[in-house]
Amino acid sequence: MEKILSELKPKEKGKAMSEIVSVVKMEIGQTGKIVEIHGGAGMSLKLENLGIRVGKEIKKLNQQAMRGPVVMAVGKSQVAIGFGMATRVLVEVGKEEENNENSSNG
């Protein structure tokens, strides 16, 4: 698994840099796009049934201590998957902090 992650280089999109990490390495509240799932047919089918598939945007909501389950938002749903499965889901996350300027008029 670590060999696979080391082969994936950060991608550059204009000025923003992105990084590919597993779901367990994401920060709580961080969003990203699923780029790869490493697992067998059974695991892939289970994740697919939960709405976790390549190309989907996810947001990490919580992670329990001591290799516990990971809770994430996928679309309008919240799902929890085990630590082992979460290590096999690779996500492209932006390294920059998005500055959403929501200033009021007036």
N, C-alpha and C positions, 0 to 999 in steps of 0.2 A: 504494500500500500504506500509506504513512504517513497519507494522508487517511482511509483506512478505520479505522486504529488511533486517530486523533484523534477520530473520531466516536463511538467506543465509550467511554462514561464508566464510571468505577468504580461497581460496584454495592454497595449496602449491604444486608447480611443481618444484621438485629438490630444487635449492636454490632460485628461483624466487618466489615471492609471487604475487598472483593475487587477485583482488577485484571485486565484482559484484556491479555495480551502474546503475542507469538509464542514459539514453543518456543526459539528462539535467545536470547531475552532472559531466559529463566528461569535461575535459579541452579541449579547442580549439586546434586542431592538434593531439589530442590523438586518438589512434586506439584501437579497441577491437573486440571481437567476441560476437555476439548476442547469449545469452543463454536462454532467456525466453521472451515471449510477453504476457502481461496480458491484455486481452480485449475480446470483444465478436466476434462473427463470422464475422460481418460486418467490424470491424476494422482490424481483422486479414487478411481478404481478400484484403482490400485496401492496407495494408502494403505489402502483398505478391505480389500484382500487381506492386508495386514500387520497388520490389527486396529486401525488408527488411524481412528476415526470419531467423529462428533459424539456427545457424551455419555459417552465413555470417559474413565476416570481414567488419567493417565500420570504417570510420575516420570522426570525428566531424570537420567540416570546419568553422562554424559560428553559433552564436545564437544571436538573436535580444534581446534587453533589454525589460524589463517589460512583461515577459512571452510571448515573441514573438516566431515566428517559429524557428526551428533548421534546419540548412543545414548540410548535411553529404554526404560523398562519399561512394557509394555502388558499388563495382566493378569499371566500367569505367564511371558510371553515378553519377551525383549530384542530390540529392533529398532534398526537404524541407518538413518537417511535423510540425504540430502544437505542441505547448507546452504540451497540454494534452496527445496527442499520445506519444510524446517523453518520458514522465514520465513513461509510461507503457512498454517501451522497455528496458529490462535489458541486460547489456553488461558486459562481463568479461574483465577487463583491467589489465595489468601488473603494479605493483607498482614500479618496477625497471625501471631505464632509460636505454634503450638499447644503448650501445656504439658501433656504427658501425664504425670500423676502416677502412677507405678508404684511406690508404696511397698509394702514388704513388711509383712506383719502381724507384730506382736510386738515 
